Amino acid sequence: MGTQRGQNINDNIIKEIVGILDGWSGKLTWEKLIESIGKRLGSTYTRQALHQHERILLAFQLRKATLSEKTNRLSPAAQPRSEEEVAMLIGRNERLQTENARLKAENTLLLEQFVVWAYNAHTRGLTEEFLSRSLPAIDRDNTRAEPKQQAPKANKHRAAK
């Protein structure tokens, strides 16, 4: 089974791709990432398609920077030789640090978006009390579909005027 054009990138696919990036080790390039996505998800995406999604772009940039820092800190001769369990724990630790850095960056972007929304709400006269109202309760046991009402047909005589 070869790879095929991927379905449109949605939140679940973004989560998968960001997960691939969080666990990435070795040299990171867009081409290698696309190849890895193809193997893992069975779909191929272009660099341009991946680059359009801010979470993917940010995760790529952060992981690449982290890998670059790690390479600069440890020369191949200075890398510790350890037991399999210690190596697994080190890998897990690196993955968690990468995920943590990505989540912090995403959180910063969300906070910036919140500031924009808060300002726009303020300029429209929306109060904090209005914006903080709780959502209406949903009674899932008694929810039923409302019959759809058809839009009134346009009056041909009025449209001609």
Secondary structure per residue as TSV (DSSP state, phi and psi in degrees):
chain	resnum	aa	ss	phi	psi
A	1	M	-	360.0	119.4
A	2	G	-	-86.3	174.1
A	3	T	-	-82.6	151.7
A	4	Q	E	-126.4	167.8
A	5	R	E	-57.0	131.5
A	6	G	-	-73.3	153.0
A	7	Q	-	-65.4	165.6
A	8	N	-	-54.6	141.7
A	9	I	-	-75.1	116.2
A	10	N	-	-115.5	-176.0
A	11	D	H	-59.5	-38.0
A	12	N	H	-66.8	-41.1
A	13	I	H	-68.2	-41.0
A	14	I	H	-58.4	-43.7
A	15	K	H	-60.5	-42.6
A	16	E	H	-62.8	-46.5
A	17	I	H	-65.7	-42.3
A	18	V	H	-64.5	-35.3
A	19	G	H	-63.3	-39.8
A	20	I	H	-60.2	-44.8
A	21	L	H	-65.5	-39.5
A	22	D	H	-60.8	-34.3
A	23	G	T	-96.5	8.8
A	24	W	-	-68.0	136.5
A	25	S	-	-134.2	152.5
A	26	G	S	90.6	-171.8
A	27	K	-	-67.8	134.0
A	28	L	-	-112.3	122.0
A	29	T	-	-134.5	162.2
A	30	W	H	-61.3	-39.9
A	31	E	H	-62.5	-43.5
A	32	K	H	-67.0	-37.2
A	33	L	H	-64.1	-45.6
A	34	I	H	-60.2	-40.8
A	35	E	H	-63.7	-43.3
A	36	S	H	-65.0	-40.7
A	37	I	H	-62.6	-41.9
A	38	G	H	-59.4	-43.2
A	39	K	H	-67.8	-41.0
A	40	R	H	-81.5	-40.9
A	41	L	H	-103.5	-12.3
A	42	G	S	73.6	17.1
A	43	S	E	-133.3	150.9
A	44	T	E	-112.8	135.4
A	45	Y	-	-125.3	152.3
A	46	T	-	-84.8	162.0
A	47	R	H	-59.2	-40.6
A	48	Q	H	-62.5	-41.2
A	49	A	H	-64.9	-41.6
A	50	L	H	-69.5	-38.9
A	51	H	H	-65.3	-24.3
A	52	Q	T	-72.6	-18.1
A	53	H	S	-98.6	116.0
A	54	E	H	-58.5	-39.1
A	55	R	H	-64.6	-40.0
A	56	I	H	-68.3	-46.7
A	57	L	H	-59.4	-47.0
A	58	L	H	-63.3	-44.3
A	59	A	H	-62.9	-39.6
A	60	F	H	-62.3	-49.5
A	61	Q	H	-63.4	-42.9
A	62	L	H	-65.6	-42.0
A	63	R	H	-67.0	-40.4
A	64	K	H	-62.5	-42.8
A	65	A	H	-64.8	-41.9
A	66	T	H	-62.8	-44.4
A	67	L	H	-64.2	-37.0
A	68	S	H	-65.8	-43.3
A	69	E	H	-62.7	-41.8
A	70	K	H	-63.9	-41.4
A	71	T	H	-63.5	-40.3
A	72	N	H	-69.7	-31.0
A	73	R	H	-78.1	-39.1
A	74	L	-	-118.4	118.4
A	75	S	-	-78.4	158.2
A	76	P	G	-54.2	-35.2
A	77	A	G	-70.8	-26.2
A	78	A	G	-89.7	-4.9
A	79	Q	S	-68.0	135.2
A	80	P	-	-72.1	143.4
A	81	R	-	-98.1	124.8
A	82	S	-	-143.8	173.3
A	83	E	-	-68.8	164.0
A	84	E	H	-59.5	-41.6
A	85	E	H	-66.0	-41.9
A	86	V	H	-64.1	-41.4
A	87	A	H	-62.0	-40.8
A	88	M	H	-63.5	-42.6
A	89	L	H	-66.5	-38.2
A	90	I	H	-64.0	-43.9
A	91	G	H	-61.3	-42.7
A	92	R	H	-63.5	-41.7
A	93	N	H	-62.3	-44.2
A	94	E	H	-62.9	-41.5
A	95	R	H	-62.4	-43.7
A	96	L	H	-66.6	-38.2
A	97	Q	H	-64.3	-40.9
A	98	T	H	-65.2	-45.1
A	99	E	H	-62.5	-41.1
A	100	N	H	-61.9	-44.2
A	101	A	H	-62.7	-42.1
A	102	R	H	-64.7	-44.4
A	103	L	H	-64.7	-37.2
A	104	K	H	-62.5	-43.2
A	105	A	H	-65.3	-42.6
A	106	E	H	-63.1	-40.6
A	107	N	H	-62.3	-40.9
A	108	T	H	-60.1	-44.4
A	109	L	H	-63.5	-39.6
A	110	L	H	-66.2	-38.7
A	111	L	H	-64.6	-39.3
A	112	E	H	-63.3	-40.8
A	113	Q	H	-63.6	-39.7
A	114	F	H	-61.4	-41.5
A	115	V	H	-60.1	-43.1
A	116	V	H	-61.8	-46.6
A	117	W	H	-63.1	-41.3
A	118	A	H	-62.6	-42.8
A	119	Y	H	-63.3	-47.2
A	120	N	H	-62.6	-38.4
A	121	A	H	-64.9	-41.6
A	122	H	H	-62.4	-42.7
A	123	T	H	-68.1	-19.6
A	124	R	T	-94.8	3.1
A	125	G	T	80.4	16.2
A	126	L	-	-82.4	129.8
A	127	T	-	-87.3	162.8
A	128	E	H	-62.7	-37.4
A	129	E	H	-62.1	-42.8
A	130	F	H	-63.4	-45.9
A	131	L	H	-69.3	-24.9
A	132	S	T	-93.4	4.0
A	133	R	-	-58.6	143.6
A	134	S	-	-74.0	158.0
A	135	L	-	-70.9	153.0
A	136	P	-	-65.1	145.8
A	137	A	-	-69.4	144.7
A	138	I	-	-115.7	123.9
A	139	D	-	-95.7	93.1
A	140	R	T	-66.4	-23.7
A	141	D	T	-71.8	-29.1
A	142	N	T	-112.8	11.1
A	143	T	-	-76.0	128.8
A	144	R	-	-137.3	154.1
A	145	A	-	-69.2	133.6
A	146	E	-	-78.1	139.9
A	147	P	-	-66.1	138.6
A	148	K	-	-76.7	135.1
A	149	Q	-	-98.0	136.9
A	150	Q	-	-79.4	144.3
A	151	A	-	-69.4	142.7
A	152	P	-	-62.7	142.9
A	153	K	-	-73.7	144.3
A	154	A	-	-67.1	138.5
A	155	N	-	-80.5	117.2
A	156	K	H	-60.5	-35.4
A	157	H	H	-71.2	-35.8
A	158	R	H	-73.0	-34.7
A	159	A	H	-67.4	-28.0
A	160	A	H	-74.4	-23.2
A	161	K	-	-66.8	360.0
